[in-house]
Amino acid sequence: MMWAGIAVTAVGAYLLKLAGLSIPATVLEHPLVHRVADLLPVALLAALVAVQVFGEQQSLVLDARAAGLGAAVVALLLRAPFIVVVLVAALTAGIVRML
């Protein structure tokens, strides 16, 4: 049964890739398609961050992860380098959990 799921997923991924290659170039050159292609990864990443920070099984939570995210946002607004943003978020979340 597991192999059937893997095979269906593989075929689906192949067909999706084939569909992407079959789209005419005139559709891909449309400005709206460029705009969506630029913004879609940002929206997906933001959704992933929101689910990981505020989700706990079937409920919403507000804990140390939210404090870490808030500290990361402040560090980003202060134009800190990426590694500093990650360290600030981790240290803030760790300190809040410790308290």
C-alpha positions in Angstrom: 0.0 0.0 0.0 2.8 2.4 0.8 4.4 1.8 -2.6 1.2 2.7 -4.3 1.2 6.0 -2.6 4.8 6.6 -3.6 4.1 5.7 -7.2 1.0 8.0 -7.3 3.0 10.8 -5.9 5.9 10.3 -8.3 3.5 10.2 -11.3 1.7 13.3 -10.0 5.0 15.2 -9.6 6.0 14.2 -13.2 2.7 15.3 -14.6 2.8 18.6 -12.8 6.3 19.2 -14.2 5.2 18.2 -17.6 2.3 20.6 -17.4 4.6 23.4 -16.4 6.8 22.7 -19.4 3.8 22.6 -21.7 2.7 26.2 -21.0 3.2 28.5 -24.0 5.9 31.2 -23.6 3.4 33.9 -24.2 1.6 33.0 -21.0 4.8 33.0 -19.0 5.8 36.4 -20.3 2.6 38.0 -19.0 3.4 40.7 -16.3 0.8 39.2 -13.9 2.5 35.8 -14.1 5.9 37.5 -13.2 4.3 39.3 -10.3 2.7 36.2 -8.9 5.9 34.2 -9.4 7.8 36.9 -7.5 5.3 37.0 -4.5 4.3 33.4 -4.2 7.5 32.1 -2.4 7.3 35.0 0.1 3.6 34.2 0.9 4.4 30.5 1.3 7.3 31.1 3.6 5.2 33.5 5.7 2.5 30.9 6.0 5.0 28.3 7.0 6.5 30.6 9.7 3.0 31.4 11.0 2.0 27.8 11.3 5.3 26.8 13.0 5.2 29.7 15.4 1.6 29.9 16.4 0.3 26.3 15.8 0.3 23.5 18.3 -1.5 20.4 17.0 -5.1 21.6 16.6 -4.9 24.9 18.5 -3.3 28.3 18.4 -0.6 29.1 21.0 1.3 32.1 22.2 4.6 31.0 23.7 8.4 31.6 23.5 8.4 31.0 19.8 6.2 34.1 19.3 8.7 36.1 21.4 11.6 34.9 19.3 9.7 35.8 16.1 9.1 39.3 17.5 12.7 39.7 18.4 13.7 38.6 14.9 11.3 41.1 13.3 12.9 43.9 15.4 16.4 42.7 14.4 15.3 42.7 10.7 13.9 46.2 11.1 17.3 47.3 12.5 18.9 45.8 9.3 20.9 43.1 11.2 22.7 40.4 9.2 20.8 37.1 8.8 23.0 35.2 11.3 22.4 37.9 13.9 18.6 37.7 13.4 18.7 34.0 13.9 20.8 34.2 17.0 18.6 37.0 18.5 15.5 34.9 17.9 17.0 31.8 19.4 18.4 33.6 22.4 15.1 35.4 23.0 13.1 32.2 22.8 15.5 30.4 25.1 15.4 33.2 27.7 11.6 33.3 27.6 11.4 29.5 28.0 13.8 29.6 30.9 11.7 32.2 32.7 
